[in-house]
């Protein structure tokens, strides 16, 4: 069976509230991105399911598809204050792909145990047939957690 979800964990020496604050800010997503695709963002801090913001992307950072610069709308699909944030994107490619990204936060002895995940199990068959999933490797999730740890210090 093929894995259609990555999950990585890291303990971060900051409170769940401090970590969650970074994850709720559009610019926070850009600041912690390890893929190089997220260039800038605009929109308000998210606070509930259904909230949205725009991210200006550059796919050339991955060197896999010649998409260049484009925009995506991040749509929050799950939200539990200081505990869970998940989103999908809508953008240039239609219908939406339906891959999910998220973070679960759990208080720990030294701060917060952060689980980052990327799930592409719900993508349409037309996208599955392209053979480009996962879009980012598991190592990128790990690297993003390292940047997140540095950012909240």
C-alpha positions as CSV (number, residue, x, y, z in Angstrom):
1,X,0.0,0.0,0.0
2,X,1.2,3.5,-0.9
3,X,1.5,6.1,1.8
4,X,-0.5,9.2,1.0
5,X,0.3,11.1,4.2
6,X,3.5,12.3,5.9
7,X,3.6,13.2,9.6
8,X,6.7,14.5,11.3
9,X,7.2,15.7,14.9
10,X,9.5,18.0,16.8
11,X,9.5,19.4,20.3
12,X,9.7,23.2,20.2
13,X,10.8,25.2,23.2
14,X,7.8,27.5,23.1
15,X,4.2,27.4,24.4
16,X,1.4,26.0,22.2
17,X,0.0,29.6,22.1
18,X,3.3,31.1,20.7
19,X,3.6,28.3,18.1
20,X,-0.1,28.6,17.1
21,X,0.2,32.4,16.7
22,X,2.9,31.9,14.0
23,X,0.6,29.4,12.2
24,X,-2.4,31.7,12.2
25,X,-0.6,34.6,10.5
26,X,-0.3,34.6,6.7
27,X,3.2,35.9,6.9
28,X,4.0,33.2,9.4
29,X,3.5,30.6,6.7
30,X,5.9,32.4,4.4
31,X,8.5,32.8,7.3
32,X,8.6,29.1,8.1
33,X,8.4,27.6,4.5
34,X,11.3,25.4,3.7
35,X,10.3,24.6,0.1
36,X,11.1,28.1,-1.2
37,X,7.7,28.3,-3.0
38,X,6.0,30.7,-0.7
39,X,7.1,34.2,-1.6
40,X,4.7,36.5,0.3
41,X,1.1,36.5,1.7
42,X,-1.7,38.9,2.2
43,X,-4.8,38.7,4.4
44,X,-5.9,38.7,8.0
45,X,-4.9,36.4,10.8
46,X,-7.1,33.3,10.7
47,X,-9.4,32.4,13.6
48,X,-11.9,29.8,12.5
49,X,-12.7,27.2,9.8
50,X,-13.5,28.9,6.5
51,X,-11.0,31.8,7.0
52,X,-8.8,32.5,4.0
53,X,-5.7,34.3,2.9
54,X,-3.7,34.5,-0.3
55,X,-0.1,33.3,-0.8
56,X,2.0,34.4,-3.7
57,X,3.9,31.3,-4.9
58,X,6.8,30.4,-7.2
59,X,6.8,26.8,-8.3
60,X,10.2,27.2,-9.9
61,X,11.7,26.6,-6.4
62,X,10.8,22.9,-6.9
63,X,11.9,22.8,-10.5
64,X,9.2,20.2,-11.3
65,X,6.4,22.0,-13.2
66,X,7.0,25.2,-15.3
67,X,4.3,27.2,-13.5
68,X,6.4,30.2,-12.5
69,X,4.7,32.7,-10.2
70,X,1.0,32.2,-9.2
71,X,-1.4,32.7,-6.3
72,X,-3.2,30.3,-4.1
73,X,-5.9,30.8,-1.6
74,X,-5.4,29.0,1.7
75,X,-8.7,27.8,3.2
76,X,-8.8,26.8,6.8
77,X,-10.5,23.4,7.1
78,X,-9.9,22.6,10.8
79,X,-9.2,25.0,13.7
80,X,-8.8,24.4,17.4
81,X,-7.2,27.3,19.2
82,X,-3.6,26.5,20.3
83,X,-4.1,22.8,19.3
84,X,-4.9,22.2,15.6
85,X,-4.8,24.1,12.3
86,X,-5.4,22.5,8.9
87,X,-5.9,23.9,5.4
88,X,-6.3,23.2,1.8
89,X,-5.6,25.4,-1.2
90,X,-7.5,26.7,-4.2
91,X,-5.7,28.4,-7.1
92,X,-4.6,28.2,-10.7
93,X,-5.3,24.5,-11.0
94,X,-9.0,23.7,-11.0
95,X,-10.9,21.8,-9.7
96,X,-9.0,22.2,-6.4
97,X,-6.6,19.5,-5.7
98,X,-7.8,18.8,-2.2
99,X,-4.5,18.1,-0.5
100,X,-4.3,19.0,3.1
101,X,-1.6,20.5,5.3
102,X,-1.8,20.9,9.1
103,X,-0.2,21.1,12.5
104,X,-1.2,19.5,15.8
105,X,0.2,21.0,19.0
106,X,0.4,19.3,22.3
107,X,1.9,20.8,25.5
108,X,5.1,19.0,26.5
109,X,7.6,19.2,29.3
110,X,9.9,21.5,27.3
111,X,7.2,23.5,25.4
112,X,5.2,22.0,22.6
113,X,5.2,18.8,20.7
114,X,4.4,19.9,17.1
115,X,3.2,17.4,14.5
116,X,3.2,18.6,10.9
117,X,1.4,16.7,8.3
118,X,0.8,16.6,4.6
119,X,-2.1,14.5,3.3
120,X,-2.8,13.9,-0.4
121,X,-5.2,10.9,0.1
122,X,-8.2,12.9,-1.1
123,X,-6.8,14.2,-4.4
124,X,-8.8,13.7,-7.6
125,X,-7.7,10.8,-9.9
126,X,-6.7,13.3,-12.6
127,X,-4.1,14.8,-10.3
128,X,-3.0,11.4,-9.0
129,X,-2.4,10.3,-12.6
130,X,0.1,13.2,-13.1
131,X,2.5,11.3,-10.7
132,X,3.7,14.5,-9.0
133,X,2.4,13.7,-5.5
134,X,3.6,14.2,-2.9
135,X,4.4,17.7,-4.1
136,X,6.9,18.2,-1.2
137,X,9.1,15.6,0.4
138,X,8.9,14.5,4.0
139,X,12.2,16.2,4.6
140,X,10.6,19.6,3.7
141,X,8.2,19.1,6.6
142,X,11.0,18.4,8.9
143,X,13.0,21.4,7.7
144,X,9.9,23.6,8.2
145,X,9.6,22.4,11.8
146,X,13.3,23.5,12.3
147,X,12.5,26.9,10.9
148,X,9.4,27.1,13.1
149,X,11.5,26.4,16.2
150,X,13.9,29.1,15.3
151,X,11.0,31.6,14.5
152,X,9.2,31.3,17.8
153,X,12.3,31.7,20.0
